[in-house]
Amino acid sequence: MNQECKLLIIGKVWPEPNSSAAGGRMMELIRIFQENGFEITFVTAASESEFAADLTQIEVETQTIQLNDSSFNRFVQDLSPDVVMFDRFMTEEQFGWRVAEECPKAVRILDTEDLHCLRSARHKAWKDGESFHPAQLYDINITKREIASILRCDLSFIISEYEMDLLINQFKVDESLLFYLPFLLSPPNPGQNPGFDGRVDFMSIGNFLHEPNWNATLWLKEQIWPLIRQNLPDANLNICGAYPTRKVYQLHNEKEGFLIHGRAESVSEVMKQSKVLLAPLRFGAGLKGKLVDAMQFGLPSVTTKIGAEGIATVDHWNGFVSDSPEEFANKAVELYMDKQTWEIAQSRGYEIIRQKFLKTDFEENLISRFDELLTHLTNHRKKNFMGSMLMHHFQQGSKYMSKWIEEKNSMKSLKK
């Protein structure tokens, strides 16, 4: 950047890099912006979390904000940011109109994390026993909300090539409003990762508040792991994940080698100790952080087509891809037992990281895009008539709904 810019990030939650891929991505974005001269303020209406990163330690100003409260208008007006980034579309719905009203010259960025409408449509299709087709997205209520949010913003970060294609070809979103920004990683360091003989057992990992992860754990318990255990009676499956509930711990069974551990203190250490990662995801969207992390730490995996989406092709995976529980189990056993197959898979994972996720391949283009938006914002918005129209109508509707809620809350406080 030619000069220091103020960046306001409005988070859906406080970032927890050790709990979810979304938290890790947020921290990586903060790092890039700081290294390129941005002065960052992070705010959220979410409650404090004991597992959240301490942003003040990396010189990021933080503040808690209120939903449906005009105090945010005064706050953002005083801050006067050059750029505002919304963490997921529902945050833009809450605060986008206020930012547009108080700071009309601020560039509005949406970090989608993944397409929530895609995950919801796939979940519904799975529950209905149907194969997913993009046309089903039109039957999901949040599709309209999410696409409208993308159109209202000046630029949206899209984490998956599949989702880029979906937005451009299915929903006809202009490419000038989209920026492909996957996970941003350093080159893998194979020398720091154990080989085949230095690892043992299977593992699975994922935040249990995320429905696809819980669903995958159930599928492992009910169908896949029993098939694997028939061939490998002494093997264990170590399942890690933040926010496990009682129903999660009830699946723990030492006799079956199905072991629930809860939150992993160090994802890297757990992955370096394990021989094969299992990720049987039946629905979802975006990029699956656990699978990319596994490649980084030299851990081959078996997953589904949903799991591999946006990362690599089925025939170029660091292990195997299958949607059949029987084949999934067979491939997991093969990968676990065959050293040559395992080593080829490990090397392929490193190759995928180098080809698709090196941060040096994206950072310069990202900052250039920001420079361009800051310089030509007026012309950029003129070309986005649909977004301007949606902002106009949304601003009025959201404004008066929010004011009504604010007044209602005020009346409640007076009665106490």
C-alpha positions in Angstrom: 0.0 0.0 0.0 1.2 3.5 -0.7 -0.1 4.8 2.6 -1.3 3.4 5.9 -5.0 2.5 5.7 -7.5 1.8 8.5 -9.1 -1.6 8.2 -12.2 -2.4 10.3 -13.0 -6.1 10.6 -16.4 -7.0 11.9 -16.2 -10.6 13.1 -19.1 -13.0 13.5 -17.1 -14.4 16.4 -13.7 -13.8 18.0 -11.2 -15.8 16.0 -10.2 -19.2 17.4 -7.3 -20.4 15.2 -7.0 -23.7 17.2 -10.7 -24.4 17.0 -11.6 -24.0 13.4 -10.2 -23.4 9.9 -12.2 -20.1 9.9 -10.3 -18.8 12.9 -7.0 -19.7 11.3 -8.0 -18.0 8.0 -8.9 -14.8 9.9 -5.5 -14.7 11.6 -3.8 -15.2 8.3 -5.7 -12.3 6.7 -4.9 -10.1 9.6 -1.2 -11.0 9.2 -1.2 -10.1 5.5 -3.0 -6.8 6.0 -0.6 -5.8 8.8 2.4 -6.6 6.8 1.1 -4.3 4.0 0.5 -1.3 6.2 -3.0 -1.6 7.4 -4.0 -0.3 10.8 -6.5 -2.9 12.1 -9.4 -2.8 14.4 -11.4 -6.0 15.1 -14.9 -5.8 16.6 -17.6 -8.3 17.1 -21.0 -8.6 18.9 -20.1 -12.2 20.0 -19.4 -13.1 23.6 -15.8 -13.5 24.7 -14.2 -16.9 24.3 -11.5 -18.4 26.4 -10.0 -20.0 23.3 -9.9 -16.8 21.2 -6.6 -15.4 20.0 -5.3 -12.4 21.9 -5.4 -9.9 19.1 -4.0 -7.1 21.3 -0.7 -9.1 21.4 -0.3 -8.5 17.7 -1.2 -4.8 17.9 -4.8 -5.2 16.7 -7.3 -2.9 18.4 -10.4 -4.7 19.7 -13.9 -3.8 20.8 -17.2 -5.4 21.6 -20.1 -3.9 19.7 -23.9 -4.2 20.0 -26.5 -5.6 17.6 -29.3 -3.3 16.6 -27.8 -0.3 18.4 -27.0 3.1 17.1 -23.8 3.2 19.2 -22.1 1.3 16.3 -23.0 4.3 14.0 -21.1 6.7 16.3 -18.2 4.2 16.7 -17.7 3.7 12.9 -18.1 7.3 12.2 -15.4 8.2 14.7 -13.1 5.5 13.4 -13.6 6.5 9.8 -12.1 3.3 8.3 -10.9 3.2 4.7 -11.8 -0.5 4.4 -14.5 -2.6 6.2 -14.4 -6.4 6.1 -17.4 -8.4 7.1 -16.8 -11.9 8.4 -19.6 -13.9 6.7 -22.7 -12.6 5.0 -24.9 -12.4 8.2 -22.5 -9.9 9.6 -22.9 -7.8 6.5 -26.6 -8.0 6.9 -26.4 -6.6 10.4 -23.9 -3.9 9.9 -23.5 -3.3 6.2 -26.2 -0.6 5.9 -24.8 1.2 8.9 -21.3 1.3 7.4 -22.7 2.5 4.0 -24.6 5.2 5.8 -21.8 6.5 8.0 -18.8 5.8 5.9 -20.0 5.8 2.2 -16.4 6.0 0.9 -15.1 3.0 2.7 -14.5 -0.1 0.6 -16.8 -2.9 1.8 -15.3 -6.4 1.7 -17.1 -9.7 2.4 -15.1 -12.7 3.5 -17.6 -15.4 2.8 -15.5 -18.2 4.5 -17.6 -20.6 2.3 -21.0 -20.4 0.7 -23.4 -21.1 3.5 -26.3 -21.6 1.0 -24.3 -24.4 -0.7 -23.7 -26.2 2.6 -27.4 -25.8 3.6 -28.6 -27.1 0.2 -26.3 -30.1 0.3 -27.4 -30.8 3.9 -31.1 -30.7 2.8 -30.4 -33.0 -0.2 -28.7 -35.5 2.1 -31.5 -35.5 4.6 -34.0 -36.0 1.7 -32.0 -38.9 0.3 -31.3 -37.0 -2.9 -28.2 -36.2 -5.0 -27.3 -32.6 -4.9 -27.7 -30.4 -8.0 -27.0 -26.6 -8.1 -30.6 -26.0 -9.1 -31.6 -27.0 -5.5 -29.8 -23.8 -4.3 -32.8 -21.8 -5.4 -35.0 -23.6 -2.9 -32.9 -22.5 0.0 -33.9 -19.2 1.7 -30.4 -18.1 2.6 -29.3 -18.3 -1.0 -31.0 -15.1 -1.8 -29.7 -13.4 1.3 -26.1 -14.6 0.7 -26.0 -13.7 -3.0 -27.5 -10.3 -2.2 -24.8 -9.7 0.3 -22.1 -10.5 -2.2 -23.7 -8.1 -4.7 -23.9 -5.3 -2.1 -20.2 -5.5 -1.3 -17.4 -4.1 -3.4 -15.5 -7.3 -3.3 -16.0 -10.8 -1.8 -13.3 -13.3 -1.0 -14.2 -16.8 -2.3 -12.2 -19.7 -0.8 -13.0 -22.4 -3.4 -12.6 -22.6 -7.1 -15.8 -24.6 -7.2 -17.7 -21.8 -5.5 -16.1 -19.2 -7.9 -17.5 -21.2 -10.8 -20.9 -21.5 -9.1 -21.2 -17.8 -8.5 -20.1 -16.8 -12.0 -21.9 -19.4 -14.1 -24.9 -20.3 -11.9 -25.7 -16.9 -10.4 -24.1 -14.7 -13.0 -22.1 -12.6 -10.5 -19.7 -10.3 -12.2 -16.1 -11.5 -11.8 -15.1 -7.9 -10.8 -16.9 -8.5 -7.5 -15.1 -11.7 -6.6 -11.6 -12.6 -5.6 -10.4 -16.2 -5.3 -8.5 -16.4 -2.0 -7.9 -20.0 -0.7 -5.9 -20.9 2.4 -2.6 -19.1 2.4 0.2 -21.3 3.5 4.0 -21.5 3.8 5.8 -24.2 1.8 5.6 -27.6 3.5 8.7 -28.8 5.3 8.9 -32.6 4.7 12.0 -32.9 6.9 10.0 -32.0 10.0 7.4 -34.7 9.5 7.7 -38.3 10.5 7.6 -41.1 7.9 5.4 -44.2 7.7 7.2 -46.2 10.4 7.1 -43.3 12.9 3.3 -43.0 13.0 0.4 -45.1 14.3 -3.4 -45.2 14.3 -6.1 -43.3 12.5 -7.5 -39.9 13.4 -10.4 -37.6 12.6 -10.8 -34.0 13.6 -13.3 -31.2 13.4 -15.2 -28.6 15.5 -18.3 -30.4 16.7 -20.4 -27.3 16.6 -20.1 -27.6 12.8 -22.8 -30.0 11.7 -20.9 -31.7 8.8 -18.2 -32.8 11.3 -20.7 -34.3 13.7 -22.4 -36.1 10.8 -19.1 -37.5 9.7 -18.3 -38.8 13.2 -21.6 -40.6 13.3 -21.0 -42.2 9.9 -17.6 -43.3 11.1 -19.1 -44.8 14.2 -22.1 -46.5 12.6 -20.6 -47.8 9.3 -17.1 -47.1 8.4 -15.0 -47.8 11.5 -16.5 -51.2 12.1 -15.5 -52.3 8.6 -11.9 -51.0 9.2 -11.7 -52.7 12.6 -12.6 -56.0 11.0 -9.3 -55.9 9.1 -7.3 -54.0 11.7 -8.5 -55.2 15.1 -5.7 -53.5 17.0 -6.0 -50.1 15.4 -7.5 -47.1 17.1 -9.4 -44.1 15.8 -8.5 -40.9 17.7 -11.2 -38.3 17.3 -10.4 -34.7 18.2 -12.5 -31.6 18.0 -13.4 -28.4 19.8 -16.7 -28.1 21.7 -17.6 -31.8 22.1 -21.0 -32.3 23.8 -22.3 -35.1 25.9 -23.7 -36.9 22.8 -20.2 -36.8 21.3 -18.5 -38.3 24.3 -21.2 -41.0 24.4 -19.7 -42.5 21.3 -16.4 -43.2 23.1 -15.7 -46.9 23.2 -12.2 -48.2 24.1 -13.1 -51.8 23.3 -13.9 -50.7 19.7 -10.9 -48.4 19.5 -13.2 -45.5 18.9 -11.7 -42.8 21.1 -13.1 -39.3 21.7 -10.4 -36.9 22.9 -12.1 -33.5 22.5 -10.0 -30.4 21.8 -6.5 -31.0 20.5 -3.9 -28.8 22.3 -1.7 -29.1 19.2 -3.2 -30.1 15.9 0.3 -30.3 14.3 1.5 -32.8 16.9 -1.6 -35.0 16.7 -1.4 -35.1 12.9 2.3 -35.9 13.0 1.7 -38.8 15.3 -1.1 -40.3 13.2 -0.8 -42.5 10.1 -4.1 -41.8 8.3 -6.7 -39.1 8.5 -10.4 -40.1 8.0 -12.8 -37.3 6.8 -16.0 -38.9 5.5 -17.9 -35.6 4.9 -21.4 -36.1 3.4 -22.2 -32.4 2.9 -20.4 -29.1 3.3 -18.9 -26.2 1.4 -15.7 -24.3 1.0 -12.3 -25.8 1.7 -11.8 -28.3 4.5 -9.0 -27.0 6.7 -8.3 -30.4 8.3 -7.5 -31.9 4.9 -5.1 -29.1 3.9 -3.5 -29.2 7.4 -3.0 -32.9 6.9 -1.1 -32.4 3.7 1.1 -29.7 5.4 2.0 -32.2 8.2 2.6 -35.2 5.9 -0.5 -37.1 6.8 -2.3 -39.0 4.0 -6.1 -39.0 4.1 -9.2 -40.7 2.9 -12.2 -38.5 2.3 -15.3 -38.0 0.1 -15.8 -35.9 -3.0 -17.2 -33.2 -0.8 -14.1 -33.2 1.3 -11.7 -33.0 -1.7 -13.7 -30.3 -3.5 -11.7 -27.2 -4.3 -8.5 -28.8 -3.0 -7.5 -31.4 -5.7 -9.0 -33.8 -8.1 -10.1 -37.3 -7.1 -7.3 -39.0 -9.0 -4.6 -36.6 -7.6 -5.4 -36.9 -3.9 -2.9 -37.5 -1.0 -4.6 -40.8 -0.4 -8.1 -41.8 -1.6 -11.5 -40.3 -2.3 -14.7 -42.4 -2.0 -18.3 -41.8 -1.2 -19.0 -45.5 -0.6 -18.5 -46.7 3.1 -17.2 -50.1 1.9 -14.7 -48.6 -0.5 -13.8 -45.9 2.0 -13.0 -48.5 4.6 -11.0 -50.7 2.2 -8.9 -47.7 0.9 -8.3 -46.6 4.5 -6.9 -50.1 5.3 -4.8 -50.1 2.2 -3.3 -46.7 2.9 -2.6 -47.8 6.5 -0.9 -51.1 5.6 1.0 -50.3 2.4 4.1 -48.2 3.0 4.7 -47.5 -0.7 1.1 -46.3 -1.3 1.4 -44.2 1.9 4.6 -42.5 0.9 3.3 -41.7 -2.6 0.3 -40.1 -1.0 2.4 -38.1 1.4 4.5 -36.7 -1.4 1.4 -35.9 -3.4 0.0 -33.8 -0.5 3.2 -31.7 -0.4 2.8 -31.2 -4.2 -0.8 -30.0 -3.8 0.2 -27.4 -1.2 2.9 -26.1 -3.5 0.7 -26.0 -6.5 -2.4 -24.4 -5.0 -2.0 -22.8 -1.6 1.3 -20.9 -1.3 0.6 -17.5 0.2 3.3 -15.9 -2.0 1.1 -16.7 -5.1 -1.8 -14.6 -3.8 -0.6 -11.8 -1.5 0.7 -9.4 -4.2 -2.5 -9.7 -6.3 -4.7 -9.2 -3.2 -3.0 -5.9 -2.2 -3.0 -4.7 -5.8 -6.8 -5.3 -5.9 -7.2 -3.2 -2.8 -5.1 -0.4 -4.3 -7.3 -0.5 -7.4 -10.5 -0.4 -5.4 -9.4 2.5 -3.2 -8.4 4.5 -6.3 -11.4 3.7 -8.5 -14.2 3.0 -6.0 -16.7 5.3 -7.6 -16.4 3.8 -11.1 -16.3 0.3 -9.6 -19.7 0.9 -7.9 -21.2 2.5 -11.0 -20.7 -0.8 -12.9 -22.4 -2.7 -10.1 -25.9 -1.3 -10.5 -27.6 -4.4 -9.2 -25.6 -4.1 -6.0 -26.4 -0.4 -5.6 -30.1 -1.1 -6.1 -30.0 -3.9 -3.5 -28.1 -1.7 -1.0 -30.7 1.1 -1.5 -33.7 -1.1 -0.7 -31.9 -3.2 1.9 -30.6 -0.1 3.7 -34.1 1.2 4.1 -35.7 -2.1 5.3 -32.9 -3.0 7.6 -32.6 0.5 9.0 -36.2 0.7 10.2 -36.3 -2.9 11.4 -33.1 -2.3 13.4 -34.5 1.0 14.8 -37.7 -0.8 15.8 -35.7 -3.5 17.6 -33.5 -0.8 19.3 -36.6 1.0 20.5 -38.2 -2.2 21.7 -35.0 -3.0 23.7 -35.0 0.5 25.1 -38.6 0.1 26.3 -37.7 -3.2 28.0 -34.8 -1.6 29.9 -37.1 1.2 31.1 -39.6 -1.3 32.5 -36.9 -3.0 34.6 
